Amino acid sequence: MRQAGDSGQGRASLERDLAAFDQGLEQLGIDLEADQRHQFLEFRQVLLSWNERMNLVSRRDAGSVLSRHALTSLIALSLIRDTDDGEVMDVGSGGGFPGIPLKICLPRTPITLVESSRKKALFLQHAVQELGLSGINVLNERAEMLCRDPAHGGRYVSVTVRAVAHLKEVIRLSLPLLAPGGRLLAFKGRTAEAEAKESSASLEKWGGRIVGIEEKRGLRLSPRPKIVIVERV
């Protein structure tokens, strides 16, 4: 498999990224199968290739696709059960995070990637095809529209969101998609606790409660990622 930037510099960047990724996986207790490892490498290649013509990850993070973006995505892995009984939706998938890394590690779980940008949705469709993933769907749609669609409202056991919007806005867009008892997994950084405290009105309006904040200490990620877990009641 040819990797992006097959120069000596590109190979060195890949080796650094992969070494840090492997270290993070060990800290998370994740043991990849050979085919899953290949899919992560293929995903990195596809993303970096498309990143040359659209903004999927920042130039600063291009050398840490696996060790920053994929690893951060996998913090949610312990919060989602790998089963074909319940569906997961990833809202605002963008460059495929966290949805595609989660799908690689959750082969039985049906996952829907939602992306409002047509170009990014095309990238996601291409990546899914290139990786040979099954049980994953890409919707070029806005979350606001899906909330009002009976085919999607109240359907999902988990909704993941890795976005810059305030938690109270993420709650508004995500909770209507969840089945009762389903959980929103909102990726946040150092503002997680403050945003949780500021979201009480939104929680009351949309019928949710915060059940915890997941944080994996020891990972060499800055800012340290956290996941605010909101349950639909």
C-alpha positions, 0 to 999 in steps of 0.5 A: 500500500502506497502511503501519502508522501512516499518520500523519506519525510513522508515515511518518517511522518507515518512512522511517528504517527503510527508509533504514537497511535500504537502507544495510545491503543495500548493505553486504551486497552485496544488490540487491533486485528491485522485487517483493522490495522490495515484499514486505519493505515488506508484511512490515513492515506485516503484522508491525506490525499483528499486533504490536499484539495479540501480542509478535512484536518488542519495542516498542523495535524496532517502528520497526526491523523492516527495519533490525534484524531483517530485515537481521540475518536476511540476514547468513545469505544468503551461507551458503545456496545458492538452489536447489531441491535442498536444503531449509532449516528455520528453528527457532523462527521467531517473528515470521518471522526469519530465515525470511521475509526469507531466503525473499524473497531465496531464491525457489527454496529450499524453506523450512519455518518451525517455531514452537511457539506456535499464535498465532505460527504463525497469524501466519506462515501469514498473512504467507506468504499476504499476501506471496504466497510459494511454496515455504514451509511453516509447522509448528506444532510443537516442534523436539524432536518433529520430531527424532524424526520420520523425515519430518524427521530428517536431511533439511535442508541448512541449519537456521537458529536465532535464539534466546536458548538456549545454543548447546549446546541449539541443537545438541541440537535442530538437528543431528538435523534436518540431512543429513550435511554440512548446516549449522546457522546459529545466530545469536548476539551477543557470546557467540558465541565463548564459547558455541562453546567451551562446546559441545564435549560437545554437538558430540561427542554429536550429531556436529557440528563448528564450521567458522566464525563469520560476522560482517559488520563495518560494519553499524550493528547493536548488539550486532553479530550473528554466526552460528556455523556448525556442520556435521553430520559 
